[in-house]
Amino acid sequence: MRVSSCRKITQILRAELDKLVTLPWICLTIMGTFILNLFLAATFTSAGLQAAAGTQSMLNIGLASMRYLQAGFIILGILATCSEYTGGQIRTTLTTIPWRGFQLSMKYLALAVITLPAAFIIAASGILYTFIMMRDTAVGFEIDTIIEALVGATGYLTLTTLLSAAMGALFRRTTPALVVLLGYYFVVSPLTIDFLPKFRSYFPDTAGSYMYIPPSADEINVLTPIQATGVLMLWTLIFITAAIVFYRRRDA
């Protein structure tokens, strides 16, 4: 029975991976995000060179595109779950794989498998480009700090993608999910800086930023990278759990 269950999970995971890899919009979104990140990295690096930035500023400049980069991963997560509802393919999926909880869980796992390397490469490309262009001003360059920031950025983008996928499963439609999430990340959350300064640090986007933004001499991060990771993981698990519960109870 244990071997049969493991084989079943493996087959479902493989099927979900195949579906995600063969979706044209998934590849286009990742490629578009990569190109956008390089463009933003070049823009921020050019501005940094004119300001004669130092080592700490170099890292911040390399990660400056994260604020806009996350939009591509939000879109990626929503497309991964909403694409099957567009043409009614979800009925075929549920006919082939009637175990809804397993099927949606494996979709999230498959999405994480794809997102992790993509997030690492995209985040690293921005940092690497900035370092190459600003190597003459990078005095006292510390590889450990860069690695920690890169790991945090990769984790943040991956968790953001999974949270977005859960929201996509709840809405089951691409446009409403995009409006809600992009509206929150780019409109609502920035407006709460003055209204909810204490609670804002525990919002998904703000807590996630502490995963990769190193503390500066002038300002101390409210959360440590470990605490920030725990907060964002908690948000992600809450939405994933809600998505699975509604997925099992609703009609296709």
N, C-alpha and C positions, 0 to 999 in steps of 0.2 A: 504494500500500500504506500509506503514511504517513497519507494522508487517510482511508483506510478504518479504520485503527487509531484515529485521533483521534475519528472518528465513533462507533466502537464504544464507546470509553471514555465519550464524552459521553452516549450513549444509556443505558449502564449507570448512570452517575451520576444521570441524570435519573430513571431508574426507582427507584433507591434513595431519592432525595429524595422522590419521590411516595409511596413506601411509608411512610417515616418521618412525613411530614406528615399522612398520612391515618390513622395509628394513634392512636386516641383516648387511650390511656394516655400517649403522648408529650406531647401537649398538656396533659393533666391534671397530669402530673408537673411540667412547667415552670410552669404556673399555680400549683400548690400550693407549689412551692418559692419562687416570687415572694411569695406571701401570707405564707408562713412567715418569709421574710427580713424583711418589713416588720414583722411582729409582734416578731421578735427585736430588730430595730433600735430599735423603740419601747421595748422593755424595757431594753436596754442603755443607751439614751440617757437614759431616766428615771433610771437608777442613776447615770449620769455627771453629770447635772445636779445631783443631790443631793451629789455629791462635788466640784462646782465644778471640773471638769476643764479643762485647757488645750488648746493646739493639738495637741500630740503625742498626748495622751490622746484627743482628739476623733477622730483618725484611727484609733487603735486600737479605739475604741468602734464606729466605723462598720464596721470589719472583724471585730469580735468574733463576728459570726454565721457567719463562714466555717467555723468548726469544725463547726457543725451543718448549714450550707448545703450542704456537700459531699455529704451523704447523698442529697439530691435528685438530684444529678448522677451519683452512683454508681448510683442506681436507673435514671436515664435511660439510661446506657450499657448496663446489663444488659438492660433491656427492649428496646433497639434491636436487640440480636443474638439474644436468647432468644425473642422473640415469635413468630418464624417456626417455631420448633420445637414450640410449644404445640399448634397445630392441624394440623401436618404441612405447612404452606405451603412449607417449605423444599424439598420435592420439586418443587413447581411452579416455584420460583425456579431451581433447578438444571437443570430441563428447559428452561426458557426461556433461561437464561444458564449454559451449561456451563463457562465459564471461571471456575473457582472462585477462583483468586487475584485476578483482576480484580474479580470480584463482591464479595468481602469487602473488598478495598482500597477500592473505590468506596463501600461502605457506611460505612467509617470516615471517608472524606472527606465524604460527605453528612452524617454525624453531626456532624463538625466545623463544617460550614457552618451547621447549625442551632444548635449549642451556642455558638459564638462570640458572636453577638449576644445570645442569651439570657443567657449568663454575664455579659456586659458590662452589660446592662440591670439584671439582678438585683443584681450587686455595686454598681453605681452608685447604685441606689435606696437601699441601706442607708447609703452614705456621704453621699448628698445629704440624706436625711432627718435624719441626725445633724448635718450642718452647718447645716441650716435651724433645727433646734431649739437648737443650741448656738452660733449665730453671734455672740452677745454675748460669749462666752468665748473665741472663736477669734481670739486676738490673734496677729499675725504669720502669718496664714494664707498658706501657700505652695501655689500651684496645681500647681507642678511635682512636689512630693512626692505630692500626691493623685493626679495622673495616673499617675505611676510605680507607685504602689500599686494603682491600678485596673487598669492593664495587667497587672501581675503576678497579681492576683486572677483576672482573666479567663483568662489563660493557664493558671493552676493548675487552675481548674474545667474548662477544655476538655481538658487533658491527663488529668485524673482521669477524665473521662467516657470518653475513648478507652481508657484503661487498663482501666476497668470493662467496656467493650464487648468488649475482647479476652478478659478473664476470662469474660465471658458466653459467648463463642464456644467457649472451652475446655471449660466445664462443660455448655453447651447446655441447661441447666435454670435457671430463674429462682431458685428457692429456695436451692439449694446455693451459687450464685454470690453471692446476697445475704448468706447466713450467713457465708461466708468473708470477703468484703470488708468488710461492716459490722463483723464481729467483729474484723478486723484494725485498721480505722481507729478504732474506738471502745472496744475492749477491749485487744487485744494491744499495739498501739503505745503507748498511755499507760502500760502496765505496764513497758515497757522503759526508762523514763526513768532508773531507778536501776540497772538491770542492764547496759545497753549504752549508756552515755552518749556514747562516742566514735563508735560505728558508727551510732547512731540518726539522726545528722544526714544520713546518706545514704539513709535509708529514704524511700520515695516521699512520704509525707505530711509528714514533717519537712522534707525538702529543699524540697518545694513551698511550705511556709509561708514560707521565706526569700524567695520570689518577691514577696511582697506585704507582709510585716511589716517596717517600717523599723527600722533599728538604734536602740537607745536609748542614753542616756548611761551607764547602769549595765551594759549587756550588749552585747557585740559579736556580730553574727551570724557563725556559723561559715562559712557560704557567702555569697558575693555573689549578688544576684538572677540574674546571668548564669550563674554556676556552678550555682545551684539549678535554673535552667531546664534546663541541660544534663543534670543528674543525673536529673530527672524525665522528660525526653524520652528518655533512655537506658532507664529502666525501662519506659516506654510502648512504645518500639520493640521491646524484648525480648519483651514479652507479645504485641504485635501480630504479630511474626514467628512466635512459637510458635503463635499462633492460626491463622495462614494455613497453616503447615506441617501442623498436625493437620487443618485443614479440608479440605485437598486430599487427605489420605490416608484419612480416615475416610468411612464410608458416611453417607448423609443420615439 
